[in-house]
Amino acid sequence: CLAGSRYAFFLGGGNGPAASSGSVNLSKGLVGWWKLDNNTKDSTVYGEDGTPTSVTPVADREGRFNSAYSFNGSSSVITASGTFGGLTLNGKQSVSAWFNSADPATRDIISLSDTGGTDATRLQFGNSGYADVVNASGASMASNTTCPAVSGSSWHLATYTYNNSPSTWTLYVDGVN
């Protein structure tokens, strides 16, 4: 994961449209939400709690203590496994993560895979300060190299969406495609 980095992230499926008022109903279609509020529990009804390894609780982007985790860059992970409400990696999906890193090396922010690891998607940071979404063989599915590079110790929000019909990947960093 990212050396000297902090994360807070959620994983959402493609079954939940926005409410007609323009607001988003996070409980509809959301299949994983790890608030990282001093624990790695999943806040959805699915209860796919994370198991932390070599992570340290730290302050989040708003300065709240124990509301994010720092990863050491080599052995730190938070692992969650389960069915995630029937989410399939070849269906519609949206994945978001807040991250903070001063390390320019390419690191996975979130890695999703099926049981055999053959159908995998990774949201990565690196590539000279840009974010990428790559598949199991390392091919780029979406990149964000048109925005200013992410650098320094600021928090950034990376989100990718996948629509399987037609196959379309879109990556946003700090709301910019």
N, C-alpha and C positions, 0 to 999 in steps of 0.2 A: 504494500500500500504506500502511501505518500510519507516520505521522511519529514518529520516535523510538521505533519499535517493534522487537521482536525476535520471531522465529518459529522454531518447530520443528514439522514437521507430517508426517502420513502420510495416505495415501489407501487405503481398503480397499473391496473389492467385497463383494457379498452372498452369496458361495458358501461361506463358511467358518463353520460353526457352532462354538460353544464345545465344548471337549472335555467328556466326560461327568463328569470330576472337578470341573468348575466352573471350570477354568482356560481361558484363551483361547489358541488356537493361532494366533498372528499370521501364520505362514507360509501357512496355508490360506485362500485367498481374498484375501490381501493383494496388491494390484496396484501399489502405489507406496509407498515409505517413504524419505523423505529425512531422515536423522538430523541433517544439518547439522553434522557433526563435522569442522569445518574444510574441508568441501567440500560440493558439492551433488549427490553421487552417489546414485542410487537403490539402496537396499540389497536390493531384491527381485531375483528371477531375470530380470525383464524389462529391467533396465538402462536405464530411462528417465531418464537423468541430467539434472539441471537446469543451465541456463545462467544464471549470476548477472549482473545489470547494476546497477551503482551501489549495491551492498550492502556492509556492513562487518561482518566477523566480530566477535562480542562474546561475553560470558559468558552462559550459559543460566540457567534458573531455579534451578539448584543451584550456581551460581557457577563452573561449568567454562568455562574460557576457550575461545574459538573453537568454541563448540558451539551458537551461534544466530547470526542475522544481524540487523543493524539496517537499516531501510529509511528513506529520506529523506522519504517522504510525497508525492513527485511522480513521480520517474523510476525508483525502485528496483523491480525485479522479479526473480523467479527463474522462468524459463520452462522447462517440460518438455513435450515433445510425443511422441506415439506412440500405440500401441494399448492400453497399460496392461492387458495380459492379456485384451483383449476387453471391457473395461468399457464399458457403454453408459450414458449419462446418464439414460435412461428405465428402467433396471433398478434392482434393489436396490443400495443403497450406504450406506456410512458414511464420513464424512470428519471428521478431527480436526485441531486445530491448537492449539499452545500460543502464546499471544500476551501482549504486555506493552505497554500504551500509556497515556500520559497525555493524548493528543490526543483531544478529544471529537468531532472531525469524523468523518463517516461514511467509512470506508475499507474496501476489500476485503481480507480476510485470505487467502482462497483463491477463485479464480475458475476454474471448469471450463466448457469449451465444446467443441462438436463443431467440425469443420473450418470450417464456414460461419458459426459463431457464433450459429446460430439456436436451438440447444438448449443453453442455458447456465444454470448455477447459481452463485450467489455467496454465500459466507459472509462477512458484513460485521460490522464493529464500528462503533459510533457511536450514532445514535438516542438521544442523551442518556445514553450509557453502557451501552446494551443491545445484544445481538447479534441479527441477523436472517439468515434465509436467503431470498434473493430470486431470481426467475427472470429470463430475458432481458429482459422488459419492465419489470422493477423491482417487480413485485408480490410482496408478502411471502408466503412459503410456510410459514414458521415463525418465531416470535419468542420471545424470552425476556425478558419484562418483569415477571415476577412475583418474580424474585430481586432482591437489592440490585444497584444499578447497578455496573458494573465501573469502577473509577477508580483513580487513583494509579499507582504504578509496580510493582504486583504482577503476577506471572505468573498467567494464567488458562487453563483448558482449555475450548475450545469444540468440541463434537461435534454433527454432525447426522446423522440417519439418514433414509433414504427407502425405503419399501416400495411397490412399484408395484402390488400387488394385495392390498387396495385401496390407492389412492393416499394414503399417510400420511407426513407430514413431522414429525419430532420434533427439537427443538433442546435441547441441554443445555449449560449453562455451569457449570463447576466441579462437574459431576455432578448438577446440579439442573435439572429440566425446567421 
